[in-house]
């Protein structure tokens, strides 16, 4: 401290006249060396401090482990008492002016919320940026890439090792022996090496549960736990009563950590605390004043920045080559979480260093000017070092705006309106104030609208992006009140947003295109949010009034061209791509085109005002990758959604599309939506699998030709069976290998011609012709047996290829063994492959089973099989009834008609039997010496006439009645003995035969045949009805073709554009793959409906085009009625005037009559008096 003060005094007392150029260099060297010392100290202490903080956070997560079991202290810690007391104590620390300790507690509470993957990036960025602005010393010159320390990775590993060793010691001290590999990452990593592009100025977050840490707890659970113990109250109180900027900053960062990820529980907690305790006025006043102060700061400094930037040369090179810089302070986190004592010293040292450097610059100006006048070469200081630096008053706005965004995350309507109007005596409209801040930071208040490059630079572009994101979150949901408030605001906010999209932002665009793309992307999303879910055209028309429509088309074309260049130069990356930005602008233009015919015409390829091939290519791409659907809201209003098609949707195969389109069943209401929605998971998994197999070129090639392999397999099976049927048994004739020379040459020519025409002929006939010629040529070249062996081998190989293609298309083995066993289609194809093996190695007759594949290939044959299996239960029950009746008739025949069951039989001359499978010859072809001896058997006495008794036992009686009775047209009576009329049981025989004929033959069998025939007829009519429905009704809404007759939209346009079934599938995929925090209002609504398995958001028997037409008709009818009513009112008013005039005339006449009557009565009295 003494050395610092002495150096400070020495810098103040330095005499200007004693200064020289060499003294200036000494000052610069001193300042640079001091910065090196500070930086080295930070690098040395960072991993150790991080390790201590990591262990402290673990202790806060599980403080009960520090105490023995079954003690009061352990029970209190398990119930959250420790955290609750810590939070309460933090408020007392602030009251007692213990600011440093209060900041330490706030940082530790924030460390407890180790962020999940995908969250917390902005939180880290805010922490770094605000700390850099407040604590960082003047930056040192940038070190070129070639001068970087090559041992940086080793240093990084060493820092991690030191931090891990300290952490292990501390953990063992608190919890006992723990394995060294279990480490919980804190908010900032131990690494202080170079970061990846796009993560500059931000620390990397790694989630690794450790001992005593979060473990299996999610971020939301930790947030809710801290909120339950009073963290939200602490944040609100500290924001309202902050005694310093540091306390305010840490309070904001803790609030962001609590709300990170859009935690609705924390949002509700904030809302209840602000509305219940009447804290909202003071709470929002703090942010309102901060915004006003930031705007004043911007206005006070923007003139200087403009003049400095305006003096730059237009042809200056990109600063990544010669811009001396502060990138070390920006790319690497410049703030280490060191102890407060060290931090105070660093703050004081950096402040004194900055002041001394300013003093030095002021004193050295005269010498520099004099040296320049004398022509002496002097080192040029970096004027750009302080040029883009923003003060803490401005940088604190980024975490504030992030907090405002998180309060409205997930489209919280209550908080969206609450930020605009608090219903207090003094309301603070933060929505309008945020828009005013955007207007101010982009330079509109200085009259520089359109010169955005003079105001937006690498330093403040993140703040501008955050402002746009916050305003977007104000509007989405939709919140119509905030949308109207933004559009009708008196500032130039809308003009600024439009200018960010259509105007180039130079020079930033030259060297940081990614930042410019993010800026334009956020601006286009904001305009879409302003028009979201509005049924009027007011906002769209106000936006169109402030822009030239064709400018959007130009921006789209430029973005598409940049995307082509970026793909060639850099390839695909994780950062935002120009093509995606152009796609969002295209969707914005598509929404605006509904209200502007010029823009609508410009978006059609080839129909623009000036034909342009590049422009048409861009419009074609965006049109093919954009989809629109219609949804139904809870209030039964319909809304149209335009969205980009996710890239994964291009992997959906045409076979799956045809299968879903033709096999989706209708429900009781006649809609296919339910069955279509049930198939979504399978289709989405297929898209992911197809995307995966595209990486394997060979597997993808085989899978793409699966239908070809299936056709070849079936045709090979047909040819094999034809050869077996014609030539089996093999070798009897002995001349199948001989052929005349003419036919020999003809077969060779036929094989060559069919091989040449295979790519030309239709696939089916070309394959058949080639295989037939190949088979015949092989038979007459090699012989029948070798040819069948060759074809069988080819068939087996082809079947294996087909199985590989099938697995490649379906991803069978990725779904688990149970799914594989339950997949009947896979089991069926696997059985066919096993039959091929049996036919090749066991016997050729097994090939006959392969012909049954024809049933699965033809829908007509499938219907034939279904006609039996669909009502199989009815058929089986009827057959069981027939068996019971046969059993009854068999018992009656056995008891009373046993002698009538005599059948004529034909006996074999010998009892020897020929085994066709074991002996290749035909029956009876054995030689006399090799034939087995057959014992002679004398026929029984009762079989001398060729007749045999077949009902001596009940078993034989049942078999006879079942076999002969059902197969004979007249029933069992056709095979029984014909009795004489003289026999006593003649009448009984007649009744027996007739009953069997009518009951079993006519009724039972015809019932079975009728069920099968009716089922087949129903299936055929159902197929025709399905085909008719597919042609004449909408897949989504179910409206028929005739509903669109004489309407503005035809049925074909309706199913292609308005209710395209695949667009709905793509939207479901979009909702599945998109980050929930990035949902628009309609996407969030559909996601909630999907979570509840509620399909009411699908339009059923409704379409916006029909509703608008009906609405136009109703409006015309209302207009005519209104005109009639106006005419009637005019007539009534005219009649009323006439009535009033008539009334006045009658009154006047009555008065005249009274006057005349009065005069007439007074005249006689006058005469009488005169007499």
JOPE-V373511 format. One record per residue. N is the residue number from 1. RES is the residue in three letters. D_FIRST is the distance of its C-alpha to the first C-alpha in whole Angstrom. Layout:
[[N;RES;D_FIRST] [N;RES;D_FIRST]]
//
This chain:
[[1;UNK;0] [2;UNK;4] [3;UNK;5] [4;UNK;5] [5;UNK;6] [6;UNK;9] [7;UNK;10] [8;UNK;10] [9;UNK;12] [10;UNK;14] [11;UNK;15] [12;UNK;17] [13;UNK;18] [14;UNK;20] [15;UNK;24] [16;UNK;26] [17;UNK;29] [18;UNK;27] [19;UNK;26] [20;UNK;28] [21;UNK;29] [22;UNK;27] [23;UNK;24] [24;UNK;24] [25;UNK;24] [26;UNK;21] [27;UNK;19] [28;UNK;21] [29;UNK;20] [30;UNK;16] [31;UNK;16] [32;UNK;19] [33;UNK;17] [34;UNK;14] [35;UNK;16] [36;UNK;18] [37;UNK;15] [38;UNK;14] [39;UNK;18] [40;UNK;19] [41;UNK;16] [42;UNK;18] [43;UNK;21] [44;UNK;21] [45;UNK;20] [46;UNK;22] [47;UNK;25] [48;UNK;24] [49;UNK;23] [50;UNK;26] [51;UNK;28] [52;UNK;27] [53;UNK;27] [54;UNK;31] [55;UNK;32] [56;UNK;31] [57;UNK;33] [58;UNK;36] [59;UNK;35] [60;UNK;35] [61;UNK;39] [62;UNK;40] [63;UNK;39] [64;UNK;42] [65;UNK;42] [66;UNK;40] [67;UNK;43] [68;UNK;46] [69;UNK;49] [70;UNK;51] [71;UNK;48] [72;UNK;47] [73;UNK;44] [74;UNK;45] [75;UNK;48] [76;UNK;45] [77;UNK;43] [78;UNK;46] [79;UNK;47] [80;UNK;43] [81;UNK;42] [82;UNK;39] [83;UNK;38] [84;UNK;39] [85;UNK;37] [86;UNK;34] [87;UNK;35] [88;UNK;36] [89;UNK;33] [90;UNK;31] [91;UNK;32] [92;UNK;31] [93;UNK;28] [94;UNK;28] [95;UNK;30] [96;UNK;27] [97;UNK;24] [98;UNK;23] [99;UNK;22] [100;UNK;20] [101;UNK;23] [102;UNK;25] [103;UNK;24] [104;UNK;24] [105;UNK;28] [106;UNK;29] [107;UNK;27] [108;UNK;29] [109;UNK;32] [110;UNK;32] [111;UNK;32] [112;UNK;35] [113;UNK;37] [114;UNK;37] [115;UNK;39] [116;UNK;43] [117;UNK;44] [118;UNK;44] [119;UNK;42] [120;UNK;38] [121;UNK;37] [122;UNK;36] [123;UNK;34] [124;UNK;32] [125;UNK;32] [126;UNK;31] [127;UNK;28] [128;UNK;27] [129;UNK;28] [130;UNK;26] [131;UNK;23] [132;UNK;23] [133;UNK;23] [134;UNK;21] [135;UNK;18] [136;UNK;19] [137;UNK;17] [138;UNK;20] [139;UNK;22] [140;UNK;23] [141;UNK;27] [142;UNK;29] [143;UNK;30] [144;UNK;34] [145;UNK;36] [146;UNK;37] [147;UNK;34] [148;UNK;33] [149;UNK;32] [150;UNK;35] [151;UNK;34] [152;UNK;32] [153;UNK;35] [154;UNK;34] [155;UNK;30] [156;UNK;31] [157;UNK;34] [158;UNK;31] [159;UNK;28] [160;UNK;31] [161;UNK;32] [162;UNK;29] [163;UNK;29] [164;UNK;32] [165;UNK;32] [166;UNK;29] [167;UNK;31] [168;UNK;34] [169;UNK;33] [170;UNK;32] [171;UNK;35] [172;UNK;37] [173;UNK;35] [174;UNK;36] [175;UNK;39] [176;UNK;41] [177;UNK;42] [178;UNK;42] [179;UNK;42] [180;UNK;40] [181;UNK;41] [182;UNK;41] [183;UNK;37] [184;UNK;37] [185;UNK;35] [186;UNK;32] [187;UNK;32] [188;UNK;30] [189;UNK;31] [190;UNK;29] [191;UNK;30] [192;UNK;28] [193;UNK;31] [194;UNK;33] [195;UNK;34] [196;UNK;38] [197;UNK;39] [198;UNK;39] [199;UNK;36] [200;UNK;34] [201;UNK;31] [202;UNK;32] [203;UNK;32] [204;UNK;35] [205;UNK;36] [206;UNK;38] [207;UNK;40] [208;UNK;41] [209;UNK;42] [210;UNK;40] [211;UNK;41] [212;UNK;40] [213;UNK;39] [214;UNK;41] [215;UNK;44] [216;UNK;47] [217;UNK;46] [218;UNK;46] [219;UNK;43] [220;UNK;46] [221;UNK;46] [222;UNK;42] [223;UNK;42] [224;UNK;45] [225;UNK;44] [226;UNK;40] [227;UNK;42] [228;UNK;45] [229;UNK;42] [230;UNK;41] [231;UNK;38] [232;UNK;40] [233;UNK;40] [234;UNK;36] [235;UNK;35] [236;UNK;38] [237;UNK;36] [238;UNK;33] [239;UNK;34] [240;UNK;35] [241;UNK;33] [242;UNK;29] [243;UNK;27] [244;UNK;24] [245;UNK;25] [246;UNK;23] [247;UNK;26] [248;UNK;29] [249;UNK;28] [250;UNK;28] [251;UNK;31] [252;UNK;33] [253;UNK;32] [254;UNK;33] [255;UNK;36] [256;UNK;37] [257;UNK;37] [258;UNK;39] [259;UNK;42] [260;UNK;41] [261;UNK;45] [262;UNK;46] [263;UNK;47] [264;UNK;49] [265;UNK;49] [266;UNK;45] [267;UNK;47] [268;UNK;49] [269;UNK;47] [270;UNK;45] [271;UNK;48] [272;UNK;49] [273;UNK;46] [274;UNK;46] [275;UNK;49] [276;UNK;50] [277;UNK;47] [278;UNK;47] [279;UNK;44] [280;UNK;45] [281;UNK;45] [282;UNK;41] [283;UNK;40] [284;UNK;41] [285;UNK;40] [286;UNK;37] [287;UNK;38] [288;UNK;40] [289;UNK;37] [290;UNK;35] [291;UNK;38] [292;UNK;38] [293;UNK;35] [294;UNK;34] [295;UNK;38] [296;UNK;36] [297;UNK;33] [298;UNK;36] [299;UNK;38] [300;UNK;35] [301;UNK;34] [302;UNK;37] [303;UNK;39] [304;UNK;36] [305;UNK;36] [306;UNK;40] [307;UNK;40] [308;UNK;37] [309;UNK;39] [310;UNK;43] [311;UNK;42] [312;UNK;42] [313;UNK;45] [314;UNK;47] [315;UNK;48] [316;UNK;44] [317;UNK;44] [318;UNK;42] [319;UNK;38] [320;UNK;38] [321;UNK;39] [322;UNK;37] [323;UNK;35] [324;UNK;31] [325;UNK;29] [326;UNK;27] [327;UNK;29] [328;UNK;27] [329;UNK;25] [330;UNK;28] [331;UNK;30] [332;UNK;28] [333;UNK;26] [334;UNK;23] [335;UNK;21] [336;UNK;21] [337;UNK;21] [338;UNK;18] [339;UNK;17] [340;UNK;16] [341;UNK;12] [342;UNK;12] [343;UNK;14] [344;UNK;11] [345;UNK;8] [346;UNK;11] [347;UNK;12] [348;UNK;10] [349;UNK;9] [350;UNK;13] [351;UNK;13] [352;UNK;11] [353;UNK;13] [354;UNK;16] [355;UNK;16] [356;UNK;16] [357;UNK;18] [358;UNK;21] [359;UNK;20] [360;UNK;21] [361;UNK;24] [362;UNK;25] [363;UNK;25] [364;UNK;27] [365;UNK;30] [366;UNK;32] [367;UNK;31] [368;UNK;32] [369;UNK;35] [370;UNK;36] [371;UNK;36] [372;UNK;38] [373;UNK;40] [374;UNK;41] [375;UNK;41] [376;UNK;38] [377;UNK;37] [378;UNK;33] [379;UNK;32] [380;UNK;32] [381;UNK;29] [382;UNK;29] [383;UNK;31] [384;UNK;31] [385;UNK;28] [386;UNK;27] [387;UNK;31] [388;UNK;32] [389;UNK;28] [390;UNK;29] [391;UNK;27] [392;UNK;26] [393;UNK;29] [394;UNK;31] [395;UNK;30] [396;UNK;30] [397;UNK;34] [398;UNK;35] [399;UNK;34] [400;UNK;36] [401;UNK;39] [402;UNK;39] [403;UNK;39] [404;UNK;42] [405;UNK;44] [406;UNK;43] [407;UNK;45] [408;UNK;48] [409;UNK;48] [410;UNK;51] [411;UNK;53] [412;UNK;52] [413;UNK;55] [414;UNK;53] [415;UNK;50] [416;UNK;51] [417;UNK;53] [418;UNK;50] [419;UNK;48] [420;UNK;50] [421;UNK;52] [422;UNK;50] [423;UNK;53] [424;UNK;51] [425;UNK;51] [426;UNK;49] [427;UNK;49] [428;UNK;46] [429;UNK;48] [430;UNK;45] [431;UNK;48] [432;UNK;48] [433;UNK;45] [434;UNK;44] [435;UNK;46] [436;UNK;45] [437;UNK;42] [438;UNK;43] [439;UNK;45] [440;UNK;42] [441;UNK;40] [442;UNK;43] [443;UNK;43] [444;UNK;47] [445;UNK;46] [446;UNK;45] [447;UNK;48] [448;UNK;47] [449;UNK;49] [450;UNK;51] [451;UNK;48] [452;UNK;46] [453;UNK;44] [454;UNK;42] [455;UNK;40] [456;UNK;40] [457;UNK;38] [458;UNK;36] [459;UNK;33] [460;UNK;35] [461;UNK;39] [462;UNK;37] [463;UNK;37] [464;UNK;40] [465;UNK;42] [466;UNK;40] [467;UNK;42] [468;UNK;45] [469;UNK;45] [470;UNK;44] [471;UNK;47] [472;UNK;50] [473;UNK;49] [474;UNK;50] [475;UNK;53] [476;UNK;54] [477;UNK;57] [478;UNK;58] [479;UNK;57] [480;UNK;59] [481;UNK;58] [482;UNK;54] [483;UNK;56] [484;UNK;58] [485;UNK;55] [486;UNK;53] [487;UNK;56] [488;UNK;57] [489;UNK;54] [490;UNK;54] [491;UNK;51] [492;UNK;51] [493;UNK;50] [494;UNK;53] [495;UNK;53] [496;UNK;50] [497;UNK;51] [498;UNK;54] [499;UNK;52] [500;UNK;49] [501;UNK;53] [502;UNK;55] [503;UNK;52] [504;UNK;51] [505;UNK;47] [506;UNK;46] [507;UNK;44] [508;UNK;42] [509;UNK;46] [510;UNK;46] [511;UNK;43] [512;UNK;42] [513;UNK;46] [514;UNK;45] [515;UNK;43] [516;UNK;45] [517;UNK;48] [518;UNK;46] [519;UNK;46] [520;UNK;49] [521;UNK;50] [522;UNK;48] [523;UNK;50] [524;UNK;53] [525;UNK;53] [526;UNK;52] [527;UNK;55] [528;UNK;57] [529;UNK;55] [530;UNK;56] [531;UNK;60] [532;UNK;60] [533;UNK;63] [534;UNK;64] [535;UNK;68] [536;UNK;68] [537;UNK;67] [538;UNK;65] [539;UNK;62] [540;UNK;63] [541;UNK;65] [542;UNK;62] [543;UNK;60] [544;UNK;63] [545;UNK;63] [546;UNK;60] [547;UNK;60] [548;UNK;63] [549;UNK;64] [550;UNK;65] [551;UNK;61] [552;UNK;60] [553;UNK;63] [554;UNK;61] [555;UNK;58] [556;UNK;60] [557;UNK;61] [558;UNK;58] [559;UNK;56] [560;UNK;59] [561;UNK;59] [562;UNK;55] [563;UNK;56] [564;UNK;59] [565;UNK;56] [566;UNK;54] [567;UNK;56] [568;UNK;57] [569;UNK;54] [570;UNK;51] [571;UNK;54] [572;UNK;53] [573;UNK;50] [574;UNK;48] [575;UNK;47] [576;UNK;49] [577;UNK;52] [578;UNK;53] [579;UNK;57] [580;UNK;55] [581;UNK;54] [582;UNK;57] [583;UNK;59] [584;UNK;57] [585;UNK;58] [586;UNK;61] [587;UNK;62] [588;UNK;60] [589;UNK;63] [590;UNK;65] [591;UNK;65] [592;UNK;65] [593;UNK;68] [594;UNK;70] [595;UNK;69] [596;UNK;70] [597;UNK;73] [598;UNK;71] [599;UNK;68] [600;UNK;71] [601;UNK;73] [602;UNK;70] [603;UNK;69] [604;UNK;72] [605;UNK;72] [606;UNK;75] [607;UNK;75] [608;UNK;73] [609;UNK;73] [610;UNK;73] [611;UNK;73] [612;UNK;71] [613;UNK;71] [614;UNK;67] [615;UNK;67] [616;UNK;70] [617;UNK;68] [618;UNK;65] [619;UNK;67] [620;UNK;69] [621;UNK;66] [622;UNK;65] [623;UNK;68] [624;UNK;69] [625;UNK;65] [626;UNK;65] [627;UNK;67] [628;UNK;68] [629;UNK;70] [630;UNK;71] [631;UNK;70] [632;UNK;71] [633;UNK;68] [634;UNK;69] [635;UNK;70] [636;UNK;73] [637;UNK;72] [638;UNK;71] [639;UNK;69] [640;UNK;68] [641;UNK;65] [642;UNK;65] [643;UNK;62] [644;UNK;61] [645;UNK;63] [646;UNK;61] [647;UNK;61] [648;UNK;62] [649;UNK;66] [650;UNK;67] [651;UNK;68] [652;UNK;70] [653;UNK;74] [654;UNK;77] [655;UNK;79] [656;UNK;76] [657;UNK;77] [658;UNK;81] [659;UNK;81] [660;UNK;79] [661;UNK;81] [662;UNK;84] [663;UNK;83] [664;UNK;81] [665;UNK;83] [666;UNK;84] [667;UNK;83] [668;UNK;86] [669;UNK;84] [670;UNK;85] [671;UNK;82] [672;UNK;80] [673;UNK;76] [674;UNK;76] [675;UNK;78] [676;UNK;75] [677;UNK;72] [678;UNK;73] [679;UNK;73] [680;UNK;70] [681;UNK;68] [682;UNK;70] [683;UNK;70] [684;UNK;66] [685;UNK;66] [686;UNK;69] [687;UNK;66] [688;UNK;64] [689;UNK;66] [690;UNK;67] [691;UNK;64] [692;UNK;63] [693;UNK;67] [694;UNK;66] [695;UNK;64] [696;UNK;67] [697;UNK;69] [698;UNK;72] [699;UNK;72] [700;UNK;71] [701;UNK;74] [702;UNK;77] [703;UNK;76] [704;UNK;76] [705;UNK;80] [706;UNK;81] [707;UNK;84] [708;UNK;85] [709;UNK;85] [710;UNK;86] [711;UNK;89] [712;UNK;90] [713;UNK;90] [714;UNK;93] [715;UNK;95] [716;UNK;95] [717;UNK;96] [718;UNK;99] [719;UNK;100] [720;UNK;100] [721;UNK;102] [722;UNK;104] [723;UNK;105] [724;UNK;105] [725;UNK;108] [726;UNK;110] [727;UNK;110] [728;UNK;109] [729;UNK;111] [730;UNK;110] [731;UNK;112] [732;UNK;116] [733;UNK;117] [734;UNK;115] [735;UNK;115] [736;UNK;112] [737;UNK;111] [738;UNK;113] [739;UNK;113] [740;UNK;115] [741;UNK;114] [742;UNK;114] [743;UNK;112] [744;UNK;110] [745;UNK;109] [746;UNK;108] [747;UNK;106] [748;UNK;104] [749;UNK;104] [750;UNK;103] [751;UNK;100] [752;UNK;99] [753;UNK;99] [754;UNK;98] [755;UNK;95] [756;UNK;94] [757;UNK;95] [758;UNK;92] [759;UNK;89] [760;UNK;92] [761;UNK;94] [762;UNK;93] [763;UNK;90] [764;UNK;93] [765;UNK;96] [766;UNK;95] [767;UNK;93] [768;UNK;97] [769;UNK;99] [770;UNK;97] [771;UNK;97] [772;UNK;101] [773;UNK;101] [774;UNK;99] [775;UNK;101] [776;UNK;104] [777;UNK;103] [778;UNK;102] [779;UNK;105] [780;UNK;107] [781;UNK;105] [782;UNK;104] [783;UNK;106] [784;UNK;105] [785;UNK;104] [786;UNK;101] [787;UNK;100] [788;UNK;100] [789;UNK;97] [790;UNK;96] [791;UNK;95] [792;UNK;94] [793;UNK;91] [794;UNK;90] [795;UNK;91] [796;UNK;88] [797;UNK;86] [798;UNK;86] [799;UNK;86] [800;UNK;82] [801;UNK;81] [802;UNK;82] [803;UNK;80] [804;UNK;77] [805;UNK;77] [806;UNK;78] [807;UNK;75] [808;UNK;73] [809;UNK;73] [810;UNK;73] [811;UNK;70] [812;UNK;72] [813;UNK;71] [814;UNK;67] [815;UNK;69] [816;UNK;69] [817;UNK;73] [818;UNK;74] [819;UNK;74] [820;UNK;75] [821;UNK;78] [822;UNK;79] [823;UNK;79] [824;UNK;83] [825;UNK;82] [826;UNK;81] [827;UNK;83] [828;UNK;86] [829;UNK;85] [830;UNK;84] [831;UNK;88] [832;UNK;89] [833;UNK;87] [834;UNK;89] [835;UNK;92] [836;UNK;92] [837;UNK;91] [838;UNK;94] [839;UNK;96] [840;UNK;95] [841;UNK;95] [842;UNK;98] [843;UNK;101] [844;UNK;101] [845;UNK;102] [846;UNK;98] [847;UNK;98] [848;UNK;100] [849;UNK;97] [850;UNK;95] [851;UNK;97] [852;UNK;96] [853;UNK;93] [854;UNK;95] [855;UNK;95] [856;UNK;91] [857;UNK;91] [858;UNK;94] [859;UNK;93] [860;UNK;97] [861;UNK;97] [862;UNK;94] [863;UNK;96] [864;UNK;99] [865;UNK;97] [866;UNK;95] [867;UNK;99] [868;UNK;99] [869;UNK;96] [870;UNK;95] [871;UNK;97] [872;UNK;98] [873;UNK;98] [874;UNK;101] [875;UNK;103] [876;UNK;102] [877;UNK;103] [878;UNK;106] [879;UNK;107] [880;UNK;107] [881;UNK;109] [882;UNK;111] [883;UNK;111] [884;UNK;112] [885;UNK;115] [886;UNK;116] [887;UNK;116] [888;UNK;118] [889;UNK;121] [890;UNK;120] [891;UNK;121] [892;UNK;124] [893;UNK;126] [894;UNK;125] [895;UNK;127] [896;UNK;130] [897;UNK;130] [898;UNK;129] [899;UNK;132] [900;UNK;132] [901;UNK;128] [902;UNK;130] [903;UNK;129] [904;UNK;130] [905;UNK;128] [906;UNK;128] [907;UNK;127] [908;UNK;126] [909;UNK;129] [910;UNK;127] [911;UNK;124] [912;UNK;121] [913;UNK;118] [914;UNK;116] [915;UNK;113] [916;UNK;112] [917;UNK;108] [918;UNK;109] [919;UNK;112] [920;UNK;112] [921;UNK;115] [922;UNK;117] [923;UNK;119] [924;UNK;122] [925;UNK;122] [926;UNK;122] [927;UNK;124] [928;UNK;127] [929;UNK;126] [930;UNK;123] [931;UNK;123] [932;UNK;123] [933;UNK;126] [934;UNK;127] [935;UNK;129] [936;UNK;131] [937;UNK;131] [938;UNK;134] [939;UNK;134] [940;UNK;134] [941;UNK;137] [942;UNK;136] [943;UNK;134] [944;UNK;137] [945;UNK;137] [946;UNK;134] [947;UNK;132] [948;UNK;130] [949;UNK;129] [950;UNK;125] [951;UNK;125] [952;UNK;126] [953;UNK;123] [954;UNK;120] [955;UNK;118] [956;UNK;120] [957;UNK;121] [958;UNK;118] [959;UNK;117] [960;UNK;120] [961;UNK;120] [962;UNK;116] [963;UNK;117] [964;UNK;120] [965;UNK;120] [966;UNK;117] [967;UNK;118] [968;UNK;121] [969;UNK;122] [970;UNK;124] [971;UNK;122] [972;UNK;123] [973;UNK;127] [974;UNK;127] [975;UNK;127] [976;UNK;129] [977;UNK;133] [978;UNK;135] [979;UNK;137] [980;UNK;141] [981;UNK;141] [982;UNK;144] [983;UNK;141] [984;UNK;140] [985;UNK;136] [986;UNK;137] [987;UNK;135] [988;UNK;132] [989;UNK;132] [990;UNK;132] [991;UNK;129] [992;UNK;127] [993;UNK;127] [994;UNK;126] [995;UNK;124] [996;UNK;122] [997;UNK;122] [998;UNK;121] [999;UNK;118] [1000;UNK;117] [1001;UNK;118] [1002;UNK;118] [1003;UNK;115] [1004;UNK;113] [1005;UNK;112] [1006;UNK;112] [1007;UNK;110] [1008;UNK;107] [1009;UNK;108] [1010;UNK;108] [1011;UNK;104] [1012;UNK;103] [1013;UNK;105] [1014;UNK;104] [1015;UNK;100] [1016;UNK;101] [1017;UNK;102] [1018;UNK;99] [1019;UNK;96] [1020;UNK;98] [1021;UNK;98] [1022;UNK;94] [1023;UNK;93] [1024;UNK;95] [1025;UNK;94] [1026;UNK;90] [1027;UNK;91] [1028;UNK;92] [1029;UNK;89] [1030;UNK;87] [1031;UNK;88] [1032;UNK;89] [1033;UNK;86] [1034;UNK;82] [1035;UNK;80] [1036;UNK;78] [1037;UNK;79] [1038;UNK;83] [1039;UNK;84] [1040;UNK;88] [1041;UNK;88] [1042;UNK;91] [1043;UNK;88] [1044;UNK;87] [1045;UNK;90] [1046;UNK;90] [1047;UNK;86] [1048;UNK;84] [1049;UNK;82] [1050;UNK;85] [1051;UNK;84] [1052;UNK;83] [1053;UNK;80] [1054;UNK;80] [1055;UNK;79] [1056;UNK;77] [1057;UNK;75] [1058;UNK;75] [1059;UNK;75] [1060;UNK;75] [1061;UNK;75] [1062;UNK;72] [1063;UNK;70] [1064;UNK;70] [1065;UNK;69] [1066;UNK;66] [1067;UNK;65] [1068;UNK;65] [1069;UNK;63] [1070;UNK;60] [1071;UNK;60] [1072;UNK;59] [1073;UNK;57] [1074;UNK;55] [1075;UNK;51] [1076;UNK;52] [1077;UNK;49] [1078;UNK;51] [1079;UNK;54] [1080;UNK;56] [1081;UNK;58] [1082;UNK;61] [1083;UNK;60] [1084;UNK;58] [1085;UNK;61] [1086;UNK;63] [1087;UNK;61] [1088;UNK;61] [1089;UNK;65] [1090;UNK;65] [1091;UNK;63] [1092;UNK;66] [1093;UNK;68] [1094;UNK;70] [1095;UNK;72] [1096;UNK;72] [1097;UNK;70] [1098;UNK;73] [1099;UNK;75] [1100;UNK;79] [1101;UNK;82] [1102;UNK;79] [1103;UNK;78] [1104;UNK;76] [1105;UNK;79] [1106;UNK;81] [1107;UNK;80] [1108;UNK;79] [1109;UNK;82] [1110;UNK;84] [1111;UNK;81] [1112;UNK;83] [1113;UNK;86] [1114;UNK;85] [1115;UNK;83] [1116;UNK;87] [1117;UNK;89] [1118;UNK;87] [1119;UNK;87] [1120;UNK;90] [1121;UNK;91] [1122;UNK;88] [1123;UNK;91] [1124;UNK;94] [1125;UNK;92] [1126;UNK;91] [1127;UNK;95] [1128;UNK;96] [1129;UNK;94] [1130;UNK;95] [1131;UNK;99] [1132;UNK;98] [1133;UNK;97] [1134;UNK;100] [1135;UNK;102] [1136;UNK;100] [1137;UNK;101] [1138;UNK;104] [1139;UNK;105] [1140;UNK;103] [1141;UNK;105] [1142;UNK;108] [1143;UNK;107] [1144;UNK;107] [1145;UNK;110] [1146;UNK;112] [1147;UNK;111] [1148;UNK;112] [1149;UNK;115] [1150;UNK;115] [1151;UNK;115] [1152;UNK;117] [1153;UNK;120] [1154;UNK;119] [1155;UNK;119] [1156;UNK;123] [1157;UNK;124] [1158;UNK;123] [1159;UNK;125] [1160;UNK;128] [1161;UNK;128] [1162;UNK;128] [1163;UNK;130] [1164;UNK;133] [1165;UNK;132] [1166;UNK;132] [1167;UNK;136] [1168;UNK;137] [1169;UNK;136] [1170;UNK;138] [1171;UNK;141]]
//
